[in-house]
Amino acid sequence: MRGDAVLYLTSMFKILESMRKSPVSIAAGPRVLIRHLGRQDLKRIKNWFRNAELISLAFGIQGTPETLQRIAEDYYREIFWWQKNALAIDTVGGETIGFMKYTVREDHEVHAKVGILIGERPYWEHGYGTEAMGMLLTYLFDTMKVDRVELDTAEFNTRAQRSFEKCGFRRMGTFTEVNFQDGRTSQKIWMSIDRESHDSARRMAKIASVVTQSDTDED
């Protein structure tokens, strides 16, 4: 009996390990798809985190290269152990260009906090992050049934702010964050979108798409 139990547990461990290594797609758009992060993605993320500019933009802080690297290493360890809350961003051609992370909590309503990083510079400022974030919002609102999605970004990262606003996020306020590594402060902007706003934006986008198609057919 004991041998059967050991065999069963070994089999279950292999299945779970296989699931961790096999990415599962969440959604696909015109140019990108998002999927669960796999073990094969961790090395790429670690390489991205060697870039001080990327770290500064991702975490919304400005500090010494040593401080930024320590913060990135702490975050990398968190991703390593909690891959289930991280999603890879791939192009439809199969290149992994970034990742997103989310956490869900409940109080009087269900909230999600999200973050995104496009690690491959050639894909900056071309709408890939905006498209990926839009798909993540749909996943969180429709599948995870959250009521509100929130994020924060650096005051100096105006490119990210424009992208988030295109997804429907609205500025809720500002705050000062203290970096526990070196005591430096960073000014952050808090942004949020609720289910009603997201649903309304989707309806408007659908109407606009129908109108555009109608104009095209008439031409």
MDTraj code that builds the backbone (N, CA, C; nanometers):
import mdtraj as md
import numpy as np

residues = "MET ARG GLY ASP ALA VAL LEU TYR LEU THR SER MET PHE LYS ILE LEU GLU SER MET ARG LYS SER PRO VAL SER ILE ALA ALA GLY PRO ARG VAL LEU ILE ARG HIS LEU GLY ARG GLN ASP LEU LYS ARG ILE LYS ASN TRP PHE ARG ASN ALA GLU LEU ILE SER LEU ALA PHE GLY ILE GLN GLY THR PRO GLU THR LEU GLN ARG ILE ALA GLU ASP TYR TYR ARG GLU ILE PHE TRP TRP GLN LYS ASN ALA LEU ALA ILE ASP THR VAL GLY GLY GLU THR ILE GLY PHE MET LYS TYR THR VAL ARG GLU ASP HIS GLU VAL HIS ALA LYS VAL GLY ILE LEU ILE GLY GLU ARG PRO TYR TRP GLU HIS GLY TYR GLY THR GLU ALA MET GLY MET LEU LEU THR TYR LEU PHE ASP THR MET LYS VAL ASP ARG VAL GLU LEU ASP THR ALA GLU PHE ASN THR ARG ALA GLN ARG SER PHE GLU LYS CYS GLY PHE ARG ARG MET GLY THR PHE THR GLU VAL ASN PHE GLN ASP GLY ARG THR SER GLN LYS ILE TRP MET SER ILE ASP ARG GLU SER HIS ASP SER ALA ARG ARG MET ALA LYS ILE ALA SER VAL VAL THR GLN SER ASP THR ASP GLU ASP".split()
xyz = np.array([
    [0.0840, -0.1211, 0.0000],
    [0.0000, 0.0000, 0.0000],
    [0.0872, 0.1258, 0.0000],
    [0.1924, 0.1203, 0.0803],
    [0.2816, 0.2354, 0.0885],
    [0.3500, 0.2596, -0.0448],
    [0.3872, 0.1532, -0.1134],
    [0.4507, 0.1663, -0.2443],
    [0.3571, 0.2303, -0.3452],
    [0.2268, 0.1933, -0.3379],
    [0.1281, 0.2524, -0.4286],
    [0.1137, 0.4024, -0.4032],
    [0.1164, 0.4416, -0.2763],
    [0.1041, 0.5841, -0.2408],
    [0.2228, 0.6633, -0.2945],
    [0.3418, 0.6066, -0.2804],
    [0.4619, 0.6731, -0.3307],
    [0.4549, 0.6873, -0.4823],
    [0.4090, 0.5800, -0.5495],
    [0.3962, 0.5827, -0.6953],
    [0.2962, 0.6887, -0.7393],
    [0.1851, 0.6982, -0.6647],
    [0.0809, 0.7964, -0.6967],
    [0.1345, 0.9399, -0.6817],
    [0.2024, 0.9638, -0.5703],
    [0.2563, 1.0976, -0.5457],
    [0.3623, 1.1347, -0.6486],
    [0.4438, 1.0372, -0.6866],
    [0.5456, 1.0623, -0.7887],
    [0.4820, 1.0989, -0.9214],
    [0.3754, 1.0271, -0.9567],
    [0.3053, 1.0549, -1.0825],
    [0.2427, 1.1934, -1.0809],
    [0.1808, 1.2294, -0.9667],
    [0.1176, 1.3599, -0.9556],
    [0.2227, 1.4715, -0.9649],
    [0.3387, 1.4478, -0.9033],
    [0.4456, 1.5474, -0.9091],
    [0.4903, 1.5691, -1.0534],
    [0.5022, 1.4618, -1.1310],
    [0.5442, 1.4730, -1.2702],
    [0.4413, 1.5487, -1.3530],
    [0.3128, 1.5243, -1.3240],
    [0.2066, 1.5938, -1.3963],
    [0.2099, 1.7427, -1.3673],
    [0.2223, 1.7760, -1.2378],
    [0.2266, 1.9174, -1.1983],
    [0.3483, 1.9878, -1.2564],
    [0.4608, 1.9174, -1.2554],
    [0.5833, 1.9751, -1.3097],
    [0.5687, 1.9988, -1.4596],
    [0.5017, 1.9051, -1.5268],
    [0.4784, 1.9209, -1.6699],
    [0.3890, 2.0401, -1.6974],
    [0.2880, 2.0607, -1.6124],
    [0.1984, 2.1751, -1.6279],
    [0.2732, 2.3056, -1.6090],
    [0.3672, 2.3077, -1.5127],
    [0.4452, 2.4290, -1.4879],
    [0.5347, 2.4620, -1.6078],
    [0.5825, 2.3600, -1.6769],
    [0.6749, 2.3814, -1.7871],
    [0.6026, 2.4073, -1.9190],
    [0.4740, 2.3734, -1.9268],
    [0.4008, 2.3864, -2.0519],
    [0.3126, 2.5098, -2.0493],
    [0.3506, 2.6173, -2.1194],
    [0.2717, 2.7398, -2.1185],
    [0.1337, 2.7175, -2.1785],
    [0.0327, 2.7803, -2.1217],
    [-0.1042, 2.7714, -2.1702],
    [-0.1485, 2.9098, -2.2137],
    [-0.1945, 2.9223, -2.3380],
    [-0.2365, 3.0519, -2.3892],
    [-0.3644, 3.0979, -2.3205],
    [-0.3705, 3.2286, -2.2923],
    [-0.4881, 3.2902, -2.2318],
    [-0.5741, 3.3562, -2.3384],
    [-0.5104, 3.4334, -2.4264],
    [-0.5831, 3.5063, -2.5307],
    [-0.4875, 3.5434, -2.6423],
    [-0.5428, 3.5656, -2.7604],
    [-0.4632, 3.6065, -2.8758],
    [-0.5284, 3.7275, -2.9408],
    [-0.4454, 3.8223, -2.9828],
    [-0.4938, 3.9410, -3.0508],
    [-0.4339, 3.9502, -3.1891],
    [-0.4505, 4.0644, -3.2544],
    [-0.3980, 4.0792, -3.3910],
    [-0.2462, 4.0623, -3.4001],
    [-0.1739, 4.1077, -3.2948],
    [-0.0277, 4.1035, -3.3020],
    [0.0387, 4.0286, -3.1880],
    [-0.0289, 4.0116, -3.0764],
    [0.0324, 3.9437, -2.9619],
    [-0.0629, 3.8417, -2.9027],
    [-0.0054, 3.7500, -2.8272],
    [-0.0852, 3.6589, -2.7457],
    [-0.0259, 3.6584, -2.6055],
    [-0.1108, 3.6300, -2.5083],
    [-0.0625, 3.6198, -2.3707],
    [-0.0858, 3.4770, -2.3233],
    [0.0100, 3.4285, -2.2458],
    [0.0054, 3.2902, -2.1981],
    [0.0676, 3.2827, -2.0603],
    [0.0406, 3.1732, -1.9912],
    [0.1020, 3.1543, -1.8608],
    [0.2533, 3.1433, -1.8760],
    [0.3224, 3.2059, -1.7847],
    [0.4681, 3.2043, -1.7869],
    [0.5188, 3.0621, -1.7644],
    [0.6229, 3.0235, -1.8366],
    [0.6831, 2.8920, -1.8205],
    [0.8265, 2.9030, -1.7719],
    [0.8815, 2.7912, -1.7315],
    [1.0195, 2.7901, -1.6833],
    [1.1167, 2.8444, -1.7878],
    [1.0860, 2.8187, -1.9154],
    [1.1772, 2.8612, -2.0217],
    [1.1829, 3.0125, -2.0355],
    [1.0876, 3.0841, -1.9753],
    [1.0848, 3.2305, -1.9852],
    [1.1725, 3.2986, -1.8804],
    [1.2077, 3.2284, -1.7750],
    [1.2751, 3.2919, -1.6623],
    [1.4136, 3.3459, -1.6983],
    [1.4861, 3.2735, -1.7814],
    [1.6201, 3.3192, -1.8201],
    [1.6109, 3.4498, -1.8973],
    [1.5103, 3.4612, -1.9849],
    [1.4939, 3.5829, -2.0637],
    [1.4614, 3.7018, -1.9724],
    [1.3728, 3.6791, -1.8745],
    [1.3374, 3.7855, -1.7804],
    [1.4596, 3.8287, -1.7002],
    [1.5397, 3.7316, -1.6603],
    [1.6607, 3.7639, -1.5842],
    [1.7544, 3.8503, -1.6670],
    [1.7641, 3.8231, -1.7973],
    [1.8485, 3.9046, -1.8850],
    [1.7937, 4.0469, -1.8971],
    [1.6609, 4.0588, -1.9077],
    [1.6007, 4.1928, -1.9140],
    [1.6344, 4.2731, -1.7886],
    [1.6346, 4.2053, -1.6756],
    [1.6575, 4.2736, -1.5487],
    [1.8035, 4.3136, -1.5281],
    [1.8880, 4.2865, -1.6245],
    [2.0252, 4.3362, -1.6176],
    [2.0371, 4.4775, -1.6747],
    [1.9286, 4.5259, -1.7335],
    [1.9263, 4.6582, -1.7954],
    [1.8719, 4.7589, -1.6953],
    [1.9565, 4.8524, -1.6518],
    [1.9168, 4.9483, -1.5478],
    [1.8006, 5.0364, -1.5924],
    [1.7978, 5.0753, -1.7204],
    [1.6880, 5.1599, -1.7693],
    [1.5554, 5.0859, -1.7627],
    [1.5566, 4.9592, -1.8023],
    [1.4357, 4.8777, -1.7954],
    [1.3860, 4.8647, -1.6521],
    [1.4776, 4.8398, -1.5604],
    [1.4396, 4.8251, -1.4198],
    [1.3765, 4.9543, -1.3685],
    [1.4380, 5.0667, -1.4023],
    [1.3877, 5.1962, -1.3569],
    [1.2470, 5.2209, -1.4085],
    [1.2227, 5.1893, -1.5361],
    [1.0904, 5.2084, -1.5949],
    [0.9897, 5.1098, -1.5378],
    [1.0317, 4.9846, -1.5208],
    [0.9407, 4.8812, -1.4736],
    [0.8925, 4.9061, -1.3313],
    [0.9837, 4.9500, -1.2442],
    [0.9486, 4.9671, -1.1032],
    [0.9220, 5.1131, -1.0661],
    [0.9411, 5.2011, -1.1633],
    [0.9093, 5.3410, -1.1388],
    [0.9984, 5.4076, -1.0368],
    [1.1258, 5.3715, -1.0373],
    [1.2190, 5.4273, -0.9392],
    [1.3471, 5.4704, -1.0092],
    [1.4177, 5.5627, -0.9481],
    [1.5475, 5.6054, -0.9965],
    [1.6476, 5.5876, -0.8833],
    [1.7532, 5.5135, -0.9108],
    [1.8522, 5.4863, -0.8076],
    [1.9832, 5.4455, -0.8693],
    [2.0760, 5.4049, -0.7855],
    [2.2056, 5.3602, -0.8355],
    [2.1883, 5.2255, -0.9054],
    [2.2791, 5.1913, -0.9964],
    [2.2706, 5.0605, -1.0635],
    [2.2663, 4.9452, -0.9633],
    [2.3401, 4.9582, -0.8527],
    [2.3427, 4.8516, -0.7521],
    [2.2054, 4.8359, -0.6855],
    [2.1428, 4.9495, -0.6535],
    [2.0108, 4.9462, -0.5909],
    [1.9072, 4.8870, -0.6853],
    [1.9095, 4.9309, -0.8104],
    [1.8142, 4.8798, -0.9082],
    [1.8314, 4.7297, -0.9282],
    [1.9554, 4.6832, -0.9266],
    [1.9804, 4.5412, -0.9471],
    [1.9283, 4.4582, -0.8303],
    [1.9436, 4.5086, -0.7077],
    [1.8923, 4.4352, -0.5918],
    [1.7400, 4.4250, -0.5961],
    [1.6753, 4.5322, -0.6371],
    [1.5289, 4.5312, -0.6485],
    [1.4849, 4.4307, -0.7544],
    [1.5539, 4.4304, -0.8672],
    [1.5205, 4.3376, -0.9750],
    [1.5403, 4.1928, -0.9306],
    [1.6462, 4.1654, -0.8573],
    [1.6723, 4.0290, -0.8102],
    [1.5633, 3.9822, -0.7139],
    [1.5179, 4.0709, -0.6251],
    [1.4096, 4.0355, -0.5333],
    [1.2822, 4.0038, -0.6107],
    [1.2529, 4.0852, -0.7123],
    [1.1321, 4.0655, -0.7911],
    [1.1423, 3.9372, -0.8731],
    [1.2606, 3.9090, -0.9265],
    [1.2805, 3.7873, -1.0039],
    [1.2531, 3.6640, -0.9183],
    [1.2994, 3.6659, -0.7935],
    [1.2739, 3.5516, -0.7047],
    [1.1241, 3.5353, -0.6796],
    [1.0532, 3.6456, -0.6688],
    [0.9088, 3.6391, -0.6486],
    [0.8402, 3.5751, -0.7691],
    [0.8832, 3.6143, -0.8896],
    [0.8264, 3.5553, -1.0109],
    [0.8594, 3.4065, -1.0188],
    [0.9801, 3.3702, -0.9821],
    [1.0239, 3.2307, -0.9889],
    [0.9302, 3.1400, -0.9091],
    [0.8875, 3.1863, -0.7905],
    [0.8040, 3.1035, -0.7045],
    [0.6552, 3.1207, -0.7299],
    [0.6167, 3.2289, -0.7973],
    [0.4745, 3.2546, -0.8207],
    [0.4482, 3.2772, -0.9697],
    [0.4900, 3.1818, -1.0504],
    [0.4723, 3.1934, -1.1947],
    [0.3255, 3.1953, -1.2358],
    [0.2391, 3.1369, -1.1529],
    [0.0978, 3.1265, -1.1909],
    [0.0328, 3.2639, -1.2043],
    [0.0898, 3.3657, -1.1404],
    [0.0346, 3.5004, -1.1503],
    [0.1085, 3.5865, -1.2521],
    [0.1877, 3.5249, -1.3365],
    [0.2642, 3.5978, -1.4375],
    [0.2300, 3.5443, -1.5759],
    [0.2229, 3.6342, -1.6725],
    [0.1868, 3.5983, -1.8093],
    [0.2928, 3.6496, -1.9057],
    [0.3344, 3.5643, -1.9957],
    [0.4291, 3.6045, -2.0990],
    [0.3540, 3.6730, -2.2120],
    [0.4216, 3.7670, -2.2784],
    [0.3674, 3.8343, -2.3956],
    [0.4482, 3.7896, -2.5166],
    [0.3831, 3.7242, -2.6108],
    [0.4481, 3.6775, -2.7333],
    [0.3914, 3.7504, -2.8534],
    [0.4745, 3.7709, -2.9559],
    [0.4212, 3.8161, -3.0838],
    [0.3547, 3.6960, -3.1516],
    [0.2713, 3.7227, -3.2505],
    [0.2081, 3.6115, -3.3216],
    [0.3124, 3.5308, -3.3969],
    [0.4317, 3.5899, -3.4158],
    [0.5401, 3.5170, -3.4798],
    [0.6178, 3.4270, -3.3854],
    [0.5832, 3.4332, -3.2549],
    [0.6444, 3.3425, -3.1589],
    [0.7567, 3.4005, -3.0757],
    [0.7848, 3.5308, -3.0891],
    [0.8915, 3.5917, -3.0091],
    [0.8354, 3.6423, -2.8761],
    [0.9012, 3.6084, -2.7666],
    [0.8609, 3.6573, -2.6350],
    [0.9216, 3.7950, -2.6142],
    [0.8347, 3.8956, -2.5919],
    [0.8828, 4.0347, -2.5870],
    [0.8600, 4.1005, -2.4510],
    [0.7901, 4.0344, -2.3613],
    [0.7644, 4.0948, -2.2307],
    [0.6816, 4.0039, -2.1432],
    [0.6383, 4.0576, -2.0304],
    [0.5518, 3.9797, -1.9422],
    [0.4669, 4.0744, -1.8575],
    [0.3620, 4.0184, -1.7990],
    [0.2740, 4.0921, -1.7094],
    [0.2548, 4.0110, -1.5820],
    [0.2217, 4.0792, -1.4760],
    [0.1990, 4.0131, -1.3483],
    [0.0732, 4.0723, -1.2849],
    [-0.0044, 3.9880, -1.2179],
    [-0.1239, 4.0378, -1.1513],
    [-0.1425, 3.9693, -1.0167],
    [-0.2043, 4.0406, -0.9254],
    [-0.2441, 3.9841, -0.7965],
    [-0.3890, 4.0228, -0.7723],
    [-0.4647, 3.9329, -0.7138],
    [-0.6068, 3.9559, -0.6881],
    [-0.6310, 3.9514, -0.5381],
    [-0.7092, 4.0462, -0.4890],
    [-0.7445, 4.0480, -0.3476],
    [-0.8920, 4.0847, -0.3333],
    [-0.9484, 4.0495, -0.2205],
    [-1.0894, 4.0780, -0.1943],
    [-1.1062, 4.1554, -0.0654],
    [-1.1877, 4.2611, -0.0682],
    [-1.2362, 4.3256, 0.0543],
    [-1.3856, 4.3456, 0.0330],
    [-1.4321, 4.4684, 0.0116],
    [-1.5732, 4.4852, -0.0196],
    [-1.6016, 4.4590, -0.1673],
    [-1.4964, 4.4525, -0.2489],
    [-1.5068, 4.4116, -0.3882],
    [-1.3767, 4.3427, -0.4276],
    [-1.3767, 4.2818, -0.5454],
    [-1.2591, 4.2083, -0.5906],
    [-1.1701, 4.3018, -0.6722],
    [-1.0468, 4.3196, -0.6261],
    [-0.9506, 4.4077, -0.6924],
    [-0.8391, 4.3236, -0.7542],
    [-0.7802, 4.3766, -0.8594],
    [-0.6567, 4.3190, -0.9139],
    [-0.5569, 4.4320, -0.9325],
    [-0.4324, 4.4048, -0.8983],
    [-0.3247, 4.4999, -0.9272],
    [-0.2360, 4.4376, -1.0337],
    [-0.1987, 4.5160, -1.1342],
    [-0.1257, 4.4621, -1.2483],
    [0.0020, 4.5410, -1.2741],
    [0.0919, 4.4785, -1.3467],
    [0.2147, 4.5435, -1.3920],
    [0.2555, 4.4825, -1.5246],
    [0.3304, 4.5569, -1.6035],
    [0.3706, 4.5087, -1.7364],
    [0.5111, 4.5563, -1.7684],
    [0.5844, 4.4736, -1.8416],
    [0.7174, 4.5103, -1.8898],
    [0.7335, 4.4582, -2.0322],
    [0.7651, 4.5478, -2.1249],
    [0.8076, 4.5069, -2.2593],
    [0.9593, 4.5108, -2.2576],
    [1.0203, 4.3940, -2.2584],
    [1.1645, 4.3853, -2.2407],
    [1.2454, 4.4050, -2.3673],
    [1.1821, 4.3827, -2.4827],
    [1.2536, 4.3958, -2.6098],
    [1.2317, 4.5365, -2.6660],
    [1.3367, 4.6168, -2.6664],
    [1.3282, 4.7580, -2.7037],
    [1.2663, 4.7831, -2.8427],
    [1.2933, 4.7006, -2.9459],
    [1.2340, 4.7289, -3.0778],
    [1.0803, 4.7328, -3.0762],
    [1.0199, 4.6779, -2.9716],
    [0.8739, 4.6749, -2.9648],
    [0.8160, 4.7872, -2.8788],
    [0.9013, 4.8767, -2.8318],
    [0.8528, 4.9920, -2.7559],
    [0.7817, 5.0894, -2.8501],
    [0.6799, 5.1552, -2.7967],
    [0.6096, 5.2635, -2.8666],
    [0.5450, 5.2205, -2.9978],
    [0.5073, 5.0933, -3.0075],
    [0.4364, 5.0439, -3.1258],
    [0.3021, 4.9803, -3.0897],
    [0.2582, 4.9977, -2.9664],
    [0.1264, 4.9501, -2.9277],
    [0.1177, 4.8062, -2.8805],
    [0.2306, 4.7373, -2.8730],
    [0.2265, 4.5969, -2.8298],
    [0.1854, 4.5857, -2.6826],
    [0.2403, 4.6728, -2.5988],
    [0.2038, 4.6694, -2.4576],
    [0.0585, 4.7066, -2.4360],
    [0.0089, 4.8038, -2.5124],
    [-0.1317, 4.8443, -2.5019],
    [-0.2237, 4.7290, -2.5386],
    [-0.1902, 4.6584, -2.6458],
    [-0.2713, 4.5442, -2.6882],
    [-0.2705, 4.4336, -2.5835],
    [-0.1535, 4.4046, -2.5296],
    [-0.1424, 4.2996, -2.4284],
    [-0.2197, 4.3361, -2.3018],
    [-0.2080, 4.4608, -2.2580],
    [-0.2792, 4.5039, -2.1384],
    [-0.4306, 4.4970, -2.1596],
    [-0.4762, 4.5320, -2.2791],
    [-0.6191, 4.5219, -2.3087],
    [-0.6699, 4.3793, -2.2955],
    [-0.5903, 4.2831, -2.3413],
    [-0.6301, 4.1423, -2.3289],
    [-0.6280, 4.0967, -2.1841],
    [-0.5300, 4.1458, -2.1070],
    [-0.5250, 4.1107, -1.9660],
    [-0.6478, 4.1638, -1.8928],
    [-0.6897, 4.2864, -1.9244],
    [-0.8094, 4.3428, -1.8612],
    [-0.9316, 4.2565, -1.8911],
    [-0.9462, 4.2151, -2.0158],
    [-1.0597, 4.1296, -2.0519],
    [-1.0556, 3.9982, -1.9738],
    [-0.9366, 3.9408, -1.9610],
    [-0.9209, 3.8164, -1.8851],
    [-0.9588, 3.8362, -1.7386],
    [-0.9124, 3.9452, -1.6790],
    [-0.9400, 3.9688, -1.5371],
    [-1.0877, 3.9980, -1.5115],
    [-1.1489, 4.0776, -1.5980],
    [-1.2897, 4.1122, -1.5783],
    [-1.3833, 3.9960, -1.6138],
    [-1.3537, 3.9251, -1.7227],
    [-1.4455, 3.8212, -1.7699],
    [-1.4224, 3.6856, -1.7048],
    [-1.2966, 3.6496, -1.6862],
    [-1.2653, 3.5165, -1.6329],
    [-1.2432, 3.5173, -1.4818],
    [-1.1653, 3.6122, -1.4343],
    [-1.1371, 3.6203, -1.2913],
    [-1.2455, 3.6946, -1.2135],
    [-1.3376, 3.7610, -1.2856],
    [-1.4533, 3.8287, -1.2256],
    [-1.4143, 3.9380, -1.1257],
    [-1.3089, 4.0113, -1.1568],
    [-1.2708, 4.1214, -1.0685],
    [-1.3621, 4.2408, -1.0953],
    [-1.3727, 4.3291, -0.9976],
    [-1.4556, 4.4491, -1.0106],
    [-1.3744, 4.5708, -1.0523],
    [-1.2459, 4.5699, -1.0191],
    [-1.1602, 4.6852, -1.0471],
    [-1.0159, 4.6387, -1.0675],
    [-0.9466, 4.7056, -1.1598],
    [-0.8056, 4.6768, -1.1841],
    [-0.7267, 4.8051, -1.1602],
    [-0.6161, 4.7927, -1.0882],
    [-0.5367, 4.9089, -1.0500],
    [-0.3899, 4.8862, -1.0845],
    [-0.3175, 4.9955, -1.0956],
    [-0.1730, 4.9886, -1.1158],
    [-0.1114, 5.1206, -1.0713],
    [0.0196, 5.1200, -1.0572],
    [0.0894, 5.2461, -1.0362],
    [0.2073, 5.2531, -1.1316],
    [0.2437, 5.3738, -1.1675],
    [0.3536, 5.3950, -1.2600],
    [0.4279, 5.5214, -1.2203],
    [0.5513, 5.5316, -1.2621],
    [0.6334, 5.6476, -1.2263],
    [0.5805, 5.7736, -1.2929],
    [0.5905, 5.8823, -1.2218],
    [0.5482, 6.0109, -1.2770],
    [0.6283, 6.0452, -1.4021],
    [0.7553, 6.0007, -1.4072],
    [0.8394, 6.0329, -1.5226],
    [0.8129, 5.9430, -1.6433],
    [0.7384, 5.8351, -1.6245],
    [0.7153, 5.7403, -1.7338],
    [0.5873, 5.7774, -1.8102],
    [0.5959, 5.8859, -1.8857],
    [0.4779, 5.9350, -1.9572],
    [0.4342, 5.8404, -2.0692],
    [0.5282, 5.7661, -2.1265],
    [0.4927, 5.6710, -2.2313],
    [0.3986, 5.5644, -2.1769],
    [0.4285, 5.5122, -2.0580],
    [0.3420, 5.4115, -1.9975],
    [0.2058, 5.4704, -1.9632],
    [0.2038, 5.5926, -1.9132],
    [0.0773, 5.6565, -1.8776],
    [-0.0148, 5.6687, -1.9985],
    [0.0405, 5.7084, -2.1132],
    [-0.0406, 5.7191, -2.2348],
    [-0.0965, 5.5835, -2.2752],
    [-0.0146, 5.4801, -2.2633],
    [-0.0588, 5.3457, -2.2978],
    [-0.1731, 5.3003, -2.2065],
    [-0.1588, 5.3225, -2.0769],
    [-0.2622, 5.2812, -1.9825],
    [-0.3924, 5.3575, -2.0054],
    [-0.3812, 5.4852, -2.0378],
    [-0.5012, 5.5650, -2.0638],
    [-0.5742, 5.5150, -2.1884],
    [-0.4999, 5.4676, -2.2881],
    [-0.5627, 5.4099, -2.4077],
    [-0.6424, 5.2843, -2.3719],
    [-0.6000, 5.2152, -2.2666],
    [-0.6707, 5.0939, -2.2213],
    [-0.7911, 5.1274, -2.1335],
    [-0.8075, 5.2543, -2.0988],
    [-0.9219, 5.2943, -2.0179],
    [-0.8904, 5.3310, -1.8742],
    [-0.7634, 5.3187, -1.8334],
    [-0.7258, 5.3554, -1.6972],
    [-0.7400, 5.5067, -1.6791],
    [-0.7796, 5.5464, -1.5580],
    [-0.7902, 5.6874, -1.5232],
    [-0.7033, 5.7159, -1.4018],
    [-0.6451, 5.8346, -1.3992],
    [-0.5604, 5.8734, -1.2864],
    [-0.6456, 5.8957, -1.1628],
    [-0.6043, 5.8321, -1.0530],
    [-0.6786, 5.8440, -0.9284],
    [-0.6073, 5.9319, -0.8261],
    [-0.4779, 5.9543, -0.8461],
    [-0.4022, 6.0355, -0.7513],
    [-0.2541, 6.0080, -0.7625],
    [-0.1776, 6.0748, -0.6799],
    [-0.0326, 6.0561, -0.6760],
    [0.0111, 6.0237, -0.5338],
    [0.1267, 5.9620, -0.5217],
    [0.1809, 5.9319, -0.3897],
    [0.3326, 5.9224, -0.3995],
    [0.3962, 5.9296, -0.2861],
    [0.5413, 5.9197, -0.2792],
    [0.5791, 5.7828, -0.2237],
    [0.6642, 5.7128, -0.2954],
    [0.7096, 5.5803, -0.2516],
    [0.8553, 5.5898, -0.2073],
    [0.8848, 5.5309, -0.0928],
    [1.0213, 5.5304, -0.0406],
    [1.0861, 5.3970, -0.0735],
    [1.2008, 5.4006, -0.1358],
    [1.2748, 5.2806, -0.1691],
    [1.3505, 5.2329, -0.0443],
    [1.3120, 5.1172, 0.0083],
    [1.3733, 5.0688, 0.1323],
    [1.5197, 5.0311, 0.1136],
    [1.5643, 5.0161, -0.0125],
    [1.7030, 4.9777, -0.0384],
    [1.8010, 5.0918, -0.0101],
    [1.7630, 5.2160, -0.0487],
    [1.8565, 5.3273, -0.0299],
    [1.7903, 5.4527, 0.0257],
    [1.6606, 5.4461, 0.0558],
    [1.5926, 5.5598, 0.1160],
    [1.5483, 5.6667, 0.0186],
    [1.5740, 5.6493, -0.1106],
    [1.5317, 5.7484, -0.2085],
    [1.3795, 5.7434, -0.2258],
    [1.3234, 5.8566, -0.2679],
    [1.1796, 5.8626, -0.2903],
    [1.1493, 5.8733, -0.4395],
    [1.0327, 5.8219, -0.4779],
    [0.9871, 5.8292, -0.6170],
    [0.8418, 5.8739, -0.6176],
    [0.8078, 5.9599, -0.7114],
    [0.6698, 6.0054, -0.7264],
    [0.5951, 5.9082, -0.8176],
    [0.4830, 5.8570, -0.7695],
    [0.4055, 5.7586, -0.8439],
    [0.2661, 5.8114, -0.8750],
    [0.2102, 5.7608, -0.9838],
    [0.0718, 5.7913, -1.0219],
    [-0.0101, 5.6638, -1.0086],
    [-0.1218, 5.6739, -0.9368],
    [-0.2116, 5.5593, -0.9166],
    [-0.3218, 5.5665, -1.0203],
    [-0.3452, 5.4559, -1.0924],
    [-0.4452, 5.4528, -1.1984],
    [-0.5396, 5.3349, -1.1770],
    [-0.6623, 5.3484, -1.2284],
    [-0.7629, 5.2462, -1.2022],
    [-0.8650, 5.2414, -1.3155],
    [-0.9251, 5.1251, -1.3338],
    [-1.0374, 5.1080, -1.4253],
    [-1.1336, 5.0084, -1.3625],
    [-1.2646, 5.0363, -1.3691],
    [-1.3622, 4.9448, -1.3116],
    [-1.4341, 4.8672, -1.4224],
    [-1.5108, 4.7692, -1.3821],
    [-1.5771, 4.6811, -1.4783],
    [-1.6700, 4.7598, -1.5718],
    [-1.7476, 4.8516, -1.5147],
    [-1.8429, 4.9272, -1.5958],
    [-1.7722, 5.0081, -1.7043],
    [-1.6621, 5.0727, -1.6684],
    [-1.5865, 5.1516, -1.7659],
    [-1.5277, 5.0631, -1.8752],
    [-1.4784, 4.9473, -1.8352],
    [-1.4207, 4.8547, -1.9333],
    [-1.5270, 4.8031, -2.0284],
    [-1.6431, 4.7648, -1.9751],
    [-1.7519, 4.7152, -2.0599],
    [-1.8002, 4.8238, -2.1556],
    [-1.8084, 4.9472, -2.1061],
    [-1.8517, 5.0588, -2.1905],
    [-1.7527, 5.0832, -2.3034],
    [-1.6242, 5.0778, -2.2720],
    [-1.5211, 5.0983, -2.3743],
    [-1.5276, 4.9886, -2.4803],
    [-1.5542, 4.8665, -2.4383],
    [-1.5642, 4.7573, -2.5348],
    [-1.6848, 4.7744, -2.6259],
    [-1.7967, 4.8211, -2.5692],
    [-1.9166, 4.8434, -2.6517],
    [-1.8897, 4.9519, -2.7549],
    [-1.8242, 5.0600, -2.7125],
    [-1.7938, 5.1689, -2.8044],
    [-1.6986, 5.1234, -2.9149],
    [-1.6002, 5.0403, -2.8774],
    [-1.5053, 4.9890, -2.9761],
    [-1.5762, 4.8995, -3.0779],
    [-1.6729, 4.8213, -3.0304],
    [-1.7476, 4.7325, -3.1199],
    [-1.8326, 4.8135, -3.2169],
    [-1.8961, 4.9194, -3.1658],
    [-1.9769, 5.0059, -3.2510],
    [-1.8886, 5.0723, -3.3567],
    [-1.7719, 5.1233, -3.3134],
    [-1.6799, 5.1883, -3.4067],
    [-1.6337, 5.0914, -3.5143],
    [-1.6118, 4.9650, -3.4754],
    [-1.5680, 4.8637, -3.5709],
    [-1.6767, 4.8361, -3.6742],
    [-1.8020, 4.8298, -3.6291],
    [-1.9141, 4.8054, -3.7201],
    [-1.9303, 4.9217, -3.8172],
    [-1.9178, 5.0438, -3.7664],
    [-1.9304, 5.1623, -3.8521],
    [-1.8199, 5.1650, -3.9568],
    [-1.6976, 5.1349, -3.9133],
    [-1.5838, 5.1327, -4.0056],
    [-1.6038, 5.0281, -4.1143],
    [-1.6516, 4.9104, -4.0753],
    [-1.6754, 4.8036, -4.1714],
    [-1.7846, 4.8418, -4.2704],
    [-1.8880, 4.9109, -4.2188],
    [-1.9981, 4.9555, -4.3048],
    [-1.9483, 5.0559, -4.4074],
    [-1.8615, 5.1500, -4.3633],
    [-1.8053, 5.2488, -4.4569],
    [-1.7204, 5.1811, -4.5629],
    [-1.6466, 5.0789, -4.5207],
    [-1.5602, 5.0056, -4.6139],
    [-1.6437, 4.9326, -4.7181],
    [-1.7524, 4.8693, -4.6738],
    [-1.8403, 4.7956, -4.7654],
    [-1.9030, 4.8891, -4.8682],
    [-1.9388, 5.0123, -4.8248],
    [-2.0004, 5.1080, -4.9160],
    [-1.9012, 5.1549, -5.0226],
    [-1.7745, 5.1653, -4.9805],
    [-1.6717, 5.2057, -5.0768],
    [-1.6515, 5.0978, -5.1840],
])
top = md.Topology()
chain = top.add_chain()
for i, resn in enumerate(residues, 1):
    res = top.add_residue(resn, chain, resSeq=i)
    for name in ("N", "CA", "C"):
        top.add_atom(name, md.element.get_by_symbol(name[0]), res)
traj = md.Trajectory(xyz[None], top)
